[in-house]
Amino acid sequence: MHDSGDIDRFARAHQALFESVHGSTTFFPFHRKFVQEFEDIGRTFDPEFTVPYWDSTRDYRSPESSPILRGTTLGGNGQGPNRCLQDGIQGSWTMGFPGDHCLRRAFNNGNSILPWVPAELISSYIQSDRFISRFRENIEYGIHGAVHLGLGGDAATRFAPNDFFFFMHHANIDRLWWLWQNTHNMLDYNGPGTNGEASLSDVIPQNNDVSFGGARAASVMVLGYNSVCFAYDSAPGPPAQYPGTGNTPNRLINNIEPSALAFSGASDPAGFGLEIMRMRRAFTEDSSLKEYFPGVAAIGPAREIDTDLEKNFDECTCKERKAKKLLYPAPMSEMWISMHGFDAQRVGQIHRDACLLVDKLNNSTYVSPY
């Protein structure tokens, strides 16, 4: 795909469409379709080609130590004055857009990366954000930007698709959206769109480099239907029937119990099992946490059996028993906010809210398993 110019094509399309696919609800359907299109192109070279998702919450404490960033996978930090990537599957590549240059990586804290977003915050957004417009802000101004900025180099530009991390990262962002969809109204699509208020009839932005054939937002809303024939191993599968296009109920708001599989942003089953059990016990001493985790609260009070279950989880997975305080996620840089045309005050408020929740959890009896 590099030799054929396809990676250049996706980078060029992302830059050209940048303003219309960020800072609005369009962010979700565009990137779902964009990653799928990349995967489809890859399968013309190898029928088994699949874009894996990178659950960055697993690596949020010290991202630079992630196995994804080893020399045998995506490679690590860039080297030399131009921060050229020397190892990994794209090591020593020359990219063609915009103009010939080495693929660059520049970690945002020297040889390390500032903390990303803990799984517990993502879990809270999935459960407590009642509408997609609010969820989009928490994701786009949080975990989405944190990973782009953490890797730096080409990853922190409008032509970020030069770096294969982009597709793995956005596959995970899409997985998180699907988790949210399975916890709330699967067809909810409100907030700012490409042209005014978002509508399911909106055409997903495209151009001659990456065309979606005039596909509309409605066509990519439900995994397993229309052209989106894929699923995630750590999320609920496609629904048995396509949801109604009328007033599809919001599961948590209407007391329709969603799958607990959708309550956590983490892809580690043992981890989110511990997360849910420990959160339920924390509710007994601080009931105000329930408003941040209404899905877990709906399960009911903690039971004695949870202690035995947690013990078994720990014994089976060799998890450490010591307390782990959550870390504050790194804020978005002024450069990143300006490049996207975001409202700096709004982005700052989202970050402050995230830090307040970190404080609230750290001051409770909750102990993070991550």
Secondary structure, DSSP 8 states (H G I E B T S, - for coil): -TTTTHHHHHHHHHHHTGGGSSSSTTHHHHHHHHHHHHHHHHTTT-TT-------GGGGSSSGGG-GGGSTTTT----BTTTTB--SSTTTT-EE-TTSSEE-B---TBTTB------HHHHHHHHHH--SHHHHHHHHIIIIIHHHHHHH-GGGGSTTGGGSTHHHHHHHHHHHHHHHHHTTS-TT---SB-SSSB--TT-B----SSS--TT-BGGGGSSTTSTT-----TTS----SS---SS----TTTTT----GGGS-S---HHHHHHHHHHHHHHHTT-GGGGGT-HHHHHH-S--HHHHHHHHHHHHHHT---S-----------HHHHHHHT--HHHHHHHHHHHHHHHHHHHTSS-----
